[in-house]
Amino acid sequence: MDLQLHLLNPQQKQAVQHIGGPLLILAGAGSGKTRVITHRIGYLIQQGIAPGHILAVSFTNKAAQEMCERVAGLTGTEVANKAYLSTFHSLGADILRQDIDKLGYKKPFTILDQGDQLAVVKDAMKELKLDPKKVEPRGLLSLISKAKMAFCEPQELQESRFNPLRRFAQAAFGRYRSALRGLNAVDFDDLICLPVVLFQEHEETRQKWARRFHFVMVDEYQDTNHTQLLFLDELVRDHKNICVVGDDDQSIYGFRGAVAENILDFENRFRNTRVIKLEQNYRSTNNILKAANAVIAHNAVRKEKTLWSSQGSGKPLQFVECADDREEAEFVAAEIERLKFNLGLEYRDFAILYRVNPQARPFEEALRGFRIPYTIVGGTEFFDRKEVKDFLAYLKACLNLNDEVNLRRIVNVPPRGIGPTLLERISEFAREEKLSFFNALVQIADDPSLIHGIGPSSGERLAELVSVLDAFRARFQAAEADGTPLSEVGRAFLKRIKLIEHLRNTEKNPKIARRRIDNVENLLGSIASFEESEGGTLRGYINRISLDRTYDAGDEAKHGVRLLTLHSSKGLEFPVVFFVGMEEGYLPHERSKDTDDGISEERRLTYVGITRAKEILYLTCAMERSRFGKKQGRDPSRFLDELPDKMVEVTTAERSSSLQDKREDQNKKYLAALKSAIFDD
């Protein structure tokens, strides 16, 4: 086995060659931590440690699979397969498969997925006579999960002391646990919790597993929670051969239960710990790294590290202040085109990072306007979201009452008692009577008996739909004539069709309901932005959306610009990064501004975002943004003030006519090509 240790830097080599006792590897962003972990596994095997005595755990199956492949590249597949490279949950499941009977369960047991867990919670709610419309089952399950992972009762959760669901979770908790025991089943939390209980109550079992895994390694240690720490403690209590790799500066998953203090307190928990810092970055230029170092240094509680690179200073960071969100998005799209041409880059070399998913919408519109392929990492494109497509279908139906495709989409949204079977009967009736689909609806609304299965109630709802579409078709036309803002008429239309009320009542998770409602109202913001910039009509807006979306990037989107949240960006890197929306309320997020811990985690998110860039980094903000069709003033993020002035070039974007000219020119070329394809031989 040739590990080629001479290719490692001195700190990496020290970490790889450390064998006995606790080791803390503080691996800064881009410092080659995966290489160190895999080489350390190879080195242990080279030194005569049996592969079966080596355990390395990570948090995702993808990370565990990558670790397996890279170790196999060093040691060969046969040897690599003997080491135990896994996730925490897979490890827990294997331990329970062997020894769960010691806790009173039978072998084999069942692992419940989230759907199964919700069913158990709902059964408990029925016993307690709790109305699922008033007491949200997913909220109860979340509190039960937090209590299990904290080894306490729901009523003892300090973080949830103001949660109105806490007392209901407490009542359902016992029934939930009893139901799982009755089913001889465990949930995903049990895969971590029950091995801890097993080890604490059965010393011989704990010793068996501790002897099995004589060398333990943990990747992304800053993301561990309290229970995972207890799990590890029990495994290494005798030999203390534990090596953890992580970066407290990249601890950004507090909302998932990750405890940054686990890595900060490692040296106190494990005496005689050796600490090795990996500070040489292999990803970014020094200007980017110095900016990241400067921002994160403002966090009071952290392990001090200073990232550096041998790749030179590189270009200064670009801070661009934009007038509004539309200008910001168009600037980014135009700059991507310019850099791609000037530097010979590919679209996949660019990433747009933002704090929360709704920020993506104007960038999607701008990229589509420039015919730039893109993909949203870990999310759905704005115009592909069901609620957005539903509202657009209503708008399209207003413009064209003969648009059967969109009428069929909205006829039962919100529900009007018209299911798929009745929908086909209506279509068949229209064909037989040689009517348009809309005129068929008009006749059926007047006389529901024309279609078997449509009762008076559904007839009344259809009549309301016909009336609304007729009325707002006229209102949109009048607005074009008298100058009434389209977004204002659109808001009245949205209220009349009760789509917001429908989303609020049918989506059980309040957070998801709020997100879907925001998406619909953001469409009004999109209409307002279009109207302001292009002075157009509703038809013009629909045509713009249709033209932009007619450009189907297809497979090219897989290699297109990446749009992703800061949380989704961790572990990724791009030659050019646009870090957008750097404003108070977004970063730090509004929900995080009231506590020091919240601000610290938001600063760590900023650090993660900055260190995704390899060569070029843009930081942008807008002086005002459209929210639900109304302009709101914005303040630049406080984190911008923490950047070193000498490394940042400040510019102001101006919405130039060339941007609009470019869009119009591209549309002309597209339409010319389309006509040629249709009419030419």
HELIX and SHEET records of a PDB file:
HELIX    1   1 LEU A    5  LEU A    7  5                                   3    
HELIX    2   2 PRO A   10  GLN A   17  1                                   8    
HELIX    3   3 LYS A   33  GLN A   46  1                                  14    
HELIX    4   4 PRO A   51  HIS A   53  5                                   3    
HELIX    5   5 ASN A   61  THR A   75  1                                  15    
HELIX    6   6 THR A   77  ALA A   80  1                                   4    
HELIX    7   7 PHE A   88  ASP A   99  1                                  12    
HELIX    8   8 ILE A  100  LEU A  103  5                                   4    
HELIX    9   9 GLN A  114  GLU A  127  1                                  14    
HELIX   10  10 PRO A  137  MET A  149  1                                  13    
HELIX   11  11 PRO A  154  GLU A  156  5                                   3    
HELIX   12  12 GLN A  158  SER A  160  5                                   3    
HELIX   13  13 ARG A  166  GLY A  182  1                                  17    
HELIX   14  14 ASP A  190  GLU A  201  1                                  12    
HELIX   15  15 GLU A  203  ARG A  212  1                                  10    
HELIX   16  16 TYR A  221  ASP A  223  5                                   3    
HELIX   17  17 HIS A  226  VAL A  236  1                                  11    
HELIX   18  18 ASP A  248  GLN A  250  5                                   3    
HELIX   19  19 GLY A  254  ARG A  256  5                                   3    
HELIX   20  20 GLU A  261  LEU A  264  1                                   4    
HELIX   21  21 PHE A  266  ARG A  269  1                                   4    
HELIX   22  22 ASN A  286  ILE A  296  1                                  11    
HELIX   23  23 ASP A  325  LEU A  343  1                                  19    
HELIX   24  24 TYR A  347  ASP A  349  5                                   3    
HELIX   25  25 ASN A  357  ALA A  360  5                                   4    
HELIX   26  26 ARG A  361  GLY A  369  1                                   9    
HELIX   27  27 PHE A  382  ASP A  384  5                                   3    
HELIX   28  28 LYS A  386  LEU A  399  1                                  14    
HELIX   29  29 GLU A  404  ILE A  410  1                                   7    
HELIX   30  30 PRO A  420  GLU A  433  1                                  14    
HELIX   31  31 PHE A  437  ASP A  446  1                                  10    
HELIX   32  32 PRO A  448  LEU A  450  5                                   3    
HELIX   33  33 PRO A  456  ASP A  482  1                                  27    
HELIX   34  34 LEU A  486  ILE A  497  1                                  12    
HELIX   35  35 LEU A  499  THR A  506  1                                   8    
HELIX   36  36 PRO A  510  GLU A  534  1                                  25    
HELIX   37  37 LEU A  538  THR A  550  1                                  13    
HELIX   38  38 GLY A  554  HIS A  559  5                                   6    
HELIX   39  39 LEU A  566  SER A  569  1                                   4    
HELIX   40  40 GLU A  590  SER A  592  5                                   3    
HELIX   41  41 ASP A  596  ILE A  610  1                                  15    
HELIX   42  42 ARG A  638  GLU A  642  5                                   5    
HELIX   43  43 ASP A  645  MET A  647  5                                   3    
HELIX   44  44 SER A  657  PHE A  679  1                                  23    
SHEET    1   A 6 TYR A  84  THR A  87  0                                        
SHEET    2   A 6 ILE A  54  SER A  58  1                                        
SHEET    3   A 6 PHE A 215  VAL A 218  1                                        
SHEET    4   A 6 ILE A 242  GLY A 246  1                                        
SHEET    5   A 6 LEU A  23  ALA A  27  1                                        
SHEET    6   A 6 ARG A 274  LEU A 278  1                                        
SHEET    1   B 2 THR A 110  ILE A 111  0                                        
SHEET    2   B 2 ALA A 185  VAL A 186  1                                        
SHEET    1   C 7 TYR A 374  ILE A 376  0                                        
SHEET    2   C 7 VAL A 561  THR A 565  1                                        
SHEET    3   C 7 PHE A 350  TYR A 354  1                                        
SHEET    4   C 7 PHE A 574  PHE A 579  1                                        
SHEET    5   C 7 ALA A 613  ARG A 627  1                                        
SHEET    6   C 7 LEU A 317  ASP A 324  1                                        
SHEET    7   C 7 VAL A 648  THR A 652  1                                        
SHEET    1   D 6 TYR A 374  ILE A 376  0                                        
SHEET    2   D 6 VAL A 561  THR A 565  1                                        
SHEET    3   D 6 PHE A 350  TYR A 354  1                                        
SHEET    4   D 6 PHE A 574  PHE A 579  1                                        
SHEET    5   D 6 ALA A 613  ARG A 627  1                                        
SHEET    6   D 6 LYS A 630  GLY A 633 -1                                        
END                                                                             
